[in-house]
Amino acid sequence: MLKIENLKLNYENNLILNQVNYEFNLGKFYAILGANGCGKSSLLKCILNLNNYEGSISYKNTNLKTLNSKELAKIISYIPQKSSIFMPFIVKDFILMGLFKNKAYFFSYNKDDYKKLDEVLELLELKNYKNRLIQSLSGGEFARVLMARALIEKPKILLIDEVNAALDINYSIYIMNLCKKLAKENICVIMVIHDLYLALNYCSDFIFIQDKKIAYTDFNANSIKNIFKIENQIHNINNKKVLIY
């Protein structure tokens, strides 16, 4: 479905990723894991055509490099790790921008668009924030707004870069459950995540990056030891998997 073949990425004469091959499928919730600086976020940016890479990334046999930004946005939504907004946008207007890929110009919204807005505000528990200025939000509140903008029109592929870092544990769990639900609705969810407990308990598939390539696709004590250099054990306690190290 989303197929990466022989991907190689250099940045300022430094090799970041090399010989990456993988196929993502609809209906799965993928965790991309690895040590800091191993290339996790860089891989997402390759999928988004934001990095100049060698090799190919295709969706349903269409090379993503042949698509313009609007065409790509009809397939993929992206929630960045960091995002700075300097314009004084109102939350509801900012979320509606997620529909721009289907519009000739900004603010040409209709009744159906505002229905989608109400639904995603309800989904992300943001109804009380819709008339707030973006700049007045906390980091966690803004992370949920970014999620709402990405989901106002459900994508085929949802890329998420460390959204949990800004969230309290209750909203982190809420977002993970939401991603599981989206996967069951046949969306391909791909998340860069550092929280091993959340990844282990909520994601369906795992990609560990090490030495510039995909090193492991199983989440077990051996992969954790080799990636993070820690002794560990994985136990099932009250129907939850617990990583002890």
C-alpha positions as CSV (number, residue, x, y, z in Angstrom):
1,M,0.0,0.0,0.0
2,L,2.6,2.6,1.2
3,K,5.8,1.0,-0.1
4,I,9.4,2.2,0.7
5,E,12.1,0.8,-1.5
6,N,15.8,1.3,-1.2
7,L,15.5,4.6,0.6
8,K,18.7,6.5,1.2
9,L,18.9,9.9,2.8
10,N,21.9,12.2,3.1
11,Y,21.8,15.5,4.9
12,E,24.7,18.0,4.7
13,N,27.0,15.1,3.7
14,N,25.8,12.9,6.6
15,L,24.2,9.6,5.9
16,I,20.9,9.6,7.9
17,L,19.1,6.5,6.4
18,N,20.3,3.8,4.2
19,Q,18.7,0.9,2.4
20,V,15.3,1.3,4.1
21,N,12.7,-1.1,2.7
22,Y,9.2,-1.5,4.2
23,E,5.5,-1.8,3.3
24,F,2.8,-0.1,5.4
25,N,-0.8,-1.3,5.2
26,L,-4.2,0.2,5.8
27,G,-5.8,-0.8,9.1
28,K,-2.5,-0.8,11.1
29,F,-1.1,1.4,13.9
30,Y,2.7,1.5,13.5
31,A,5.2,2.7,16.1
32,I,8.5,4.0,14.8
33,L,11.0,3.7,17.6
34,G,14.7,4.1,18.2
35,A,17.4,6.2,20.0
36,N,17.5,10.0,19.6
37,G,18.8,11.1,16.2
38,C,18.4,7.7,14.5
39,G,16.3,9.0,11.7
40,K,12.7,8.5,12.8
41,S,11.4,12.0,12.0
42,S,13.5,12.1,8.9
43,L,11.7,9.0,7.6
44,L,8.3,10.7,8.1
45,K,9.6,13.8,6.2
46,C,10.7,11.6,3.3
47,I,7.1,10.2,3.1
48,L,6.0,13.9,3.0
49,N,8.4,14.8,0.2
50,L,10.1,17.2,2.6
51,N,13.5,15.5,2.3
52,N,15.5,14.9,-0.9
53,Y,16.0,11.2,-0.8
54,E,17.2,8.4,-3.1
55,G,15.0,5.4,-3.8
56,S,11.2,5.4,-4.0
57,I,8.1,5.8,-1.9
58,S,4.8,4.9,-3.5
59,Y,1.2,4.7,-2.6
60,K,-0.9,2.2,-4.6
61,N,1.9,2.1,-7.2
62,T,2.0,5.9,-7.5
63,N,5.4,7.5,-6.8
64,L,4.8,10.2,-4.2
65,K,7.5,12.4,-5.8
66,T,5.1,12.8,-8.8
67,L,2.4,14.4,-6.6
68,N,2.1,18.1,-5.8
69,S,1.4,19.2,-2.3
70,K,-2.4,19.3,-2.6
71,E,-2.5,15.8,-4.2
72,L,-0.3,14.5,-1.4
73,A,-2.5,16.1,1.2
74,K,-5.5,14.2,0.0
75,I,-3.7,11.0,1.0
76,I,-1.6,12.0,4.0
77,S,-2.2,14.1,7.1
78,Y,0.7,15.1,9.3
79,I,1.0,16.1,12.9
80,P,4.5,17.6,13.5
81,Q,6.6,17.3,16.7
82,K,6.8,21.1,16.9
83,S,4.8,23.8,15.2
84,S,5.0,27.5,15.8
85,I,2.0,29.7,14.8
86,F,2.6,33.5,14.8
87,M,-0.6,34.6,13.1
88,P,-3.5,35.2,15.5
89,F,-5.7,32.4,14.3
90,I,-8.8,31.3,16.1
91,V,-8.9,27.6,16.9
92,K,-11.9,26.8,14.7
93,D,-10.4,28.6,11.7
94,F,-7.1,26.8,12.1
95,I,-8.8,23.4,12.2
96,L,-10.8,24.2,9.1
97,M,-7.6,24.8,7.2
98,G,-7.3,21.0,7.2
99,L,-9.9,21.1,4.4
100,F,-7.9,23.4,2.2
101,K,-6.8,20.6,0.0
102,N,-10.3,20.4,-1.3
103,K,-10.8,24.2,-1.7
104,A,-10.0,26.7,-4.3
105,Y,-9.1,29.3,-1.6
106,F,-9.2,29.6,2.2
107,F,-12.4,30.3,4.1
108,S,-14.7,29.0,1.3
109,Y,-16.5,26.7,3.7
110,N,-20.0,25.3,3.5
111,K,-22.5,23.6,5.9
112,D,-20.9,20.2,5.5
113,D,-17.5,21.6,6.4
114,Y,-18.9,23.2,9.6
115,K,-20.5,19.8,10.5
116,K,-17.1,18.2,10.1
117,L,-15.6,20.9,12.4
118,D,-18.2,20.2,15.1
119,E,-17.6,16.5,14.9
120,V,-13.8,16.8,15.2
121,L,-14.1,19.3,18.1
122,E,-16.3,16.8,19.9
123,L,-13.9,13.9,19.1
124,L,-10.8,15.8,20.5
125,E,-12.8,17.4,23.4
126,L,-12.1,20.9,22.1
127,K,-15.6,22.4,21.9
128,N,-14.8,24.9,24.7
129,Y,-11.7,26.0,22.8
130,K,-13.1,26.7,19.4
131,N,-13.1,30.5,19.8
132,R,-9.8,30.7,21.5
133,L,-6.7,32.2,20.0
134,I,-4.1,29.6,19.1
135,Q,-1.4,31.6,21.0
136,S,-3.5,31.2,24.2
137,L,-3.3,27.4,24.3
138,S,-1.0,25.3,26.3
139,G,1.3,22.8,24.5
140,G,-1.0,19.9,25.2
141,E,-4.1,21.8,24.0
142,F,-2.3,22.9,20.8
143,A,-1.3,19.3,20.2
144,R,-4.9,18.3,20.2
145,V,-5.8,21.1,17.9
146,L,-3.1,19.9,15.4
147,M,-4.7,16.4,15.7
148,A,-8.1,17.9,15.0
149,R,-6.9,19.7,11.9
150,A,-5.3,16.5,10.6
151,L,-8.5,14.5,11.2
152,I,-11.2,17.0,10.0
153,E,-11.2,15.1,6.7
154,K,-10.0,11.5,7.4
155,P,-6.8,10.8,5.5
156,K,-5.7,7.4,4.1
157,I,-2.4,7.8,6.0
158,L,-1.9,9.7,9.3
159,L,1.7,10.6,10.2
160,I,2.3,11.6,13.8
161,D,5.6,12.9,15.2
162,E,5.9,12.6,19.0
163,V,2.5,14.2,19.7
164,N,2.5,12.5,23.1
165,A,5.5,14.6,24.3
166,A,3.2,17.6,25.0
167,L,0.3,15.7,26.5
168,D,-0.7,14.7,30.0
169,I,-0.9,10.9,30.5
170,N,-4.8,11.0,30.3
171,Y,-4.7,12.7,26.9
172,S,-1.8,10.5,25.8
173,I,-3.9,7.4,26.5
174,Y,-6.9,9.1,24.8
175,I,-4.9,9.8,21.7
176,M,-3.5,6.2,21.6
177,N,-7.0,4.8,21.8
178,L,-8.2,7.2,19.1
179,C,-5.3,6.0,16.8
180,K,-6.3,2.4,17.4
181,K,-9.9,3.3,16.5
182,L,-8.7,5.1,13.3
183,A,-6.7,2.0,12.3
184,K,-9.8,-0.1,12.7
185,E,-11.5,2.3,10.3
186,N,-8.9,1.3,7.8
187,I,-6.5,4.3,8.2
188,C,-2.8,3.6,8.2
189,V,-1.5,5.4,11.4
190,I,2.3,5.8,11.6
191,M,3.6,7.4,14.9
192,V,7.1,8.3,16.0
193,I,7.0,7.6,19.7
194,H,9.5,7.4,22.6
195,D,7.1,6.1,25.2
196,L,7.8,2.3,25.1
197,Y,4.9,1.5,27.4
198,L,2.3,3.3,25.2
199,A,3.8,1.8,22.0
200,L,3.8,-1.7,23.4
201,N,0.2,-1.6,24.6
202,Y,-1.5,0.3,21.8
203,C,0.4,-0.1,18.5
204,S,-0.1,-3.2,16.3
205,D,3.3,-3.1,14.5
206,F,6.8,-1.9,15.3
207,I,9.7,-0.4,13.4
208,F,13.0,0.0,15.3
209,I,15.6,2.1,13.5
210,Q,19.2,1.6,14.3
211,D,22.4,2.1,12.3
212,K,20.5,4.0,9.6
213,K,18.2,1.2,8.7
214,I,15.2,-0.8,10.1
215,A,16.9,-3.2,12.5
216,Y,13.9,-4.9,14.1
217,T,10.2,-5.3,13.6
218,D,9.4,-7.2,16.8
219,F,8.9,-5.6,20.2
220,N,10.7,-7.9,22.6
221,A,13.4,-7.9,25.3
222,N,16.1,-8.5,22.7
223,S,15.2,-5.6,20.4
224,I,14.9,-3.3,23.4
225,K,18.2,-4.4,24.8
226,N,20.0,-4.0,21.5
227,I,18.4,-0.6,20.6
228,F,18.5,1.1,24.0
229,K,21.4,-0.8,25.7
230,I,19.3,-1.8,28.7
231,E,18.5,-5.1,30.3
232,N,14.7,-5.6,30.5
233,Q,11.8,-7.9,30.9
234,I,8.3,-7.8,29.5
235,H,5.5,-9.1,31.7
236,N,1.7,-9.2,31.4
237,I,0.0,-7.6,34.4
238,N,-3.8,-7.1,34.6
239,N,-4.1,-7.5,30.8
240,K,-1.4,-4.9,30.2
241,K,2.2,-5.4,29.0
242,V,4.7,-3.9,31.4
243,L,8.4,-3.3,30.4
244,I,10.7,-3.6,33.4
245,Y,14.3,-2.4,33.2
